[in-house]
Amino acid sequence: MPTAVETASSALIVAIDGPSGTGKSSTSKAVAAKLGLSYLDTGAQYRAITWWMLANGVDVSDTAAVATAAGKPAIVSGTDPSAPTITVDGEDASGPIRTQEVTSNVSAVSAVPEVRALITELQRSIAASAGQGIVVEGRDIGTTVLPAADLKVFLTASPEARAARRSGELKGADVAATKEALIKRDAADSGRKTSPLAKADDAVEVDTTELTLDQVIECVVTLVEEKRAAK
């Protein structure tokens, strides 16, 4: 049996960043499942706190109000890649956090420094407690949340490809409108002062525009296995 120290030292932390519609979630879940790693969707946590704010009458355009309320909801993320869960104050939030209202407001809430500080602390504690290693996906994982991650991957794709994928997920959404919304979200996420969406200097960039999901998964699995072999 390996000792706790050996287990901890062999546990890989994989950071997968990138904008919406690049295949982050599907890739991250599949890679984690294939390699026996835990999985964390950090975007779901920001959606969860946004949903809680909206449900509890917090004016999400009021930065001070959002900052004051940020510590109130208890957000718990399940890290099984085959069935990831998220609850807020014990209530399953996996459905409600995917509404258009949450999508429209999550960038504003995510930009509040107090929100980012709390969620970042939560993400780090989850990563630290993942005994077998973990795949963490988001927008600032390799740069801010887990800058010492063993492997950093930054997924990109053309706005057209991303809009087509996202509108497919949203079942019948207008591709042009979806593209416009994605570009707006990119600008908000990349331009915020606190932990903007950015590629880490030591991240491996993978352009998924012309790749199938299986090809992207295979690419990332190979990168992880190479890191494992080198550890």
C-alpha positions in Angstrom: 0.0 0.0 0.0 1.4 3.5 -0.8 1.8 5.9 2.1 -0.4 9.0 2.3 2.7 11.1 1.3 3.3 8.9 -1.8 -0.4 9.0 -2.7 -0.4 12.8 -2.4 2.8 13.2 -4.4 1.5 11.0 -7.2 -1.9 12.8 -7.4 -2.1 14.9 -10.5 -3.8 18.3 -10.5 -4.9 19.2 -14.0 -6.2 22.7 -14.8 -8.3 23.1 -17.9 -9.2 26.7 -18.8 -10.9 28.5 -21.7 -13.9 30.4 -22.8 -17.5 29.0 -23.2 -18.2 26.6 -26.0 -14.7 25.2 -26.4 -15.6 21.8 -25.0 -14.2 22.3 -21.5 -16.9 20.5 -19.5 -17.3 17.5 -21.8 -13.5 17.1 -22.1 -12.8 17.5 -18.4 -15.4 15.0 -17.3 -14.3 12.4 -19.8 -10.6 12.8 -19.1 -11.3 12.5 -15.3 -13.4 9.5 -15.8 -10.9 7.7 -18.1 -8.0 8.4 -15.7 -9.7 7.8 -12.4 -9.5 11.4 -11.3 -12.0 13.6 -9.5 -13.6 16.5 -11.4 -14.6 20.0 -10.5 -16.7 22.4 -12.7 -15.8 25.8 -11.1 -18.2 27.6 -13.5 -21.0 25.8 -11.8 -20.0 27.2 -8.5 -20.1 30.8 -9.8 -23.5 30.0 -11.4 -24.7 28.6 -8.1 -23.8 31.7 -6.1 -25.4 33.8 -8.9 -28.6 31.7 -8.8 -28.7 32.1 -5.0 -28.3 35.9 -5.3 -31.2 36.1 -7.8 -33.4 33.8 -5.8 -32.9 35.8 -2.6 -33.5 39.2 -4.1 -30.0 40.5 -4.1 -29.5 43.2 -6.7 -26.6 41.6 -8.7 -25.8 45.0 -10.3 -25.0 46.3 -6.8 -21.4 45.3 -6.1 -21.6 46.1 -2.4 -24.8 44.1 -2.0 -23.3 41.1 -3.7 -20.1 41.4 -1.7 -22.1 41.5 1.6 -24.2 38.4 0.7 -21.3 36.4 -0.8 -20.6 34.4 2.3 -24.2 33.4 3.1 -24.9 30.4 0.7 -23.3 27.0 1.4 -22.2 25.6 -1.9 -21.2 21.9 -2.1 -19.7 20.3 -5.2 -19.7 16.6 -5.8 -16.5 15.6 -7.7 -17.5 12.3 -9.4 -17.0 12.9 -13.1 -19.7 10.4 -14.1 -22.3 12.3 -11.9 -21.1 15.7 -10.8 -23.5 17.4 -8.4 -23.9 20.9 -6.9 -26.1 21.9 -4.0 -26.8 25.3 -2.4 -27.9 25.2 1.2 -28.7 21.5 0.7 -30.8 22.0 -2.4 -29.9 20.5 -5.8 -29.0 23.4 -8.0 -27.8 21.5 -11.1 -30.9 22.5 -13.1 -31.6 26.0 -11.9 -28.1 27.2 -12.5 -28.4 26.6 -16.2 -31.2 29.1 -16.8 -30.8 32.0 -19.2 -31.2 34.4 -16.3 -28.2 32.9 -14.4 -26.2 32.9 -17.7 -26.9 36.6 -18.2 -25.8 37.6 -14.7 -23.0 35.2 -13.8 -20.2 37.4 -15.3 -21.3 40.4 -13.1 -21.4 38.3 -9.9 -18.1 36.5 -10.8 -16.3 39.9 -11.2 -16.9 40.9 -7.5 -13.6 40.3 -5.7 -15.3 39.0 -2.5 -17.1 36.4 -4.5 -13.9 35.3 -6.3 -12.0 35.1 -3.0 -14.6 32.9 -1.4 -15.1 30.6 -4.4 -11.3 30.4 -5.0 -10.7 29.3 -1.4 -13.5 26.6 -1.8 -11.9 25.4 -5.1 -8.4 25.1 -3.6 -9.7 23.1 -0.6 -11.5 20.7 -3.0 -8.4 20.2 -5.1 -6.2 19.7 -2.0 -8.5 17.0 -0.7 -8.7 15.0 -4.0 -6.5 12.0 -3.0 -6.3 10.5 -6.5 -5.9 13.8 -8.3 -8.4 16.0 -10.0 -9.3 17.8 -13.2 -10.4 21.3 -12.5 -12.1 23.3 -15.3 -12.7 27.0 -15.4 -11.4 30.4 -16.6 -8.6 31.2 -14.1 -7.5 27.9 -12.7 -4.0 27.8 -14.2 -3.4 31.5 -13.5 -5.0 32.1 -10.1 -6.7 29.2 -8.4 -4.1 26.5 -8.9 -1.0 28.1 -10.4 1.1 25.1 -9.3 -1.1 22.6 -11.2 0.9 19.7 -12.7 -0.7 20.2 -16.1 -2.4 23.3 -17.5 -4.4 23.1 -20.7 -6.1 26.1 -22.4 -8.9 25.2 -24.9 -9.8 27.6 -27.7 -12.0 27.6 -30.7 -13.4 30.0 -33.3 -16.4 32.1 -32.1 -18.4 30.4 -34.9 -17.6 26.9 -33.7 -18.3 27.8 -30.1 -21.6 29.4 -31.0 -22.7 26.4 -33.0 -21.9 24.0 -30.1 -23.5 26.2 -27.5 -26.7 26.7 -29.5 -26.8 23.0 -30.0 -26.6 22.5 -26.2 -29.3 25.2 -25.8 -31.6 23.3 -28.2 -32.7 25.6 -31.0 -31.0 28.8 -29.8 -30.2 31.3 -32.5 -26.5 30.8 -33.5 -25.9 34.5 -34.4 -27.4 35.6 -31.1 -25.4 32.9 -29.2 -22.2 34.0 -30.9 -22.9 37.6 -29.9 -23.5 36.6 -26.3 -20.3 34.5 -26.2 -18.2 37.4 -27.5 -19.8 39.7 -24.9 -19.1 37.1 -22.1 -15.5 36.8 -23.3 -15.0 40.5 -23.1 -16.5 40.6 -19.6 -14.4 37.7 -18.3 -11.2 38.8 -20.0 -11.6 42.4 -18.9 -12.4 42.0 -15.3 -9.8 43.2 -12.8 -9.9 40.2 -10.5 -8.7 36.9 -12.0 -9.5 37.5 -15.6 -9.9 34.7 -18.2 -6.3 34.3 -19.4 -4.0 31.6 -20.6 -1.2 30.7 -18.2 2.3 31.1 -19.6 3.1 27.4 -19.1 -0.3 26.2 -20.4 -0.6 23.9 -23.5 -3.1 25.5 -25.9 -5.4 23.2 -27.8 -7.5 24.7 -30.6 -10.7 22.6 -30.8 -12.3 24.3 -33.8 -11.5 21.4 -36.2 -11.4 18.6 -33.7 -14.1 16.2 -32.6 -14.8 15.8 -28.9 -13.1 12.4 -28.9 -10.0 13.9 -30.5 -9.8 16.6 -27.9 -10.3 14.1 -25.1 -7.6 11.9 -26.5 -5.2 14.8 -26.8 -5.7 15.8 -23.2 -5.5 12.2 -21.9 -2.1 11.9 -23.7 -0.8 15.1 -22.1 -1.9 13.9 -18.6 -0.3 10.5 -19.1 2.9 12.1 -20.2 2.9 14.2 -17.0 2.2 11.1 -14.9 5.1 9.2 -16.5 7.4 12.2 -15.7 6.4 12.5 -12.1 
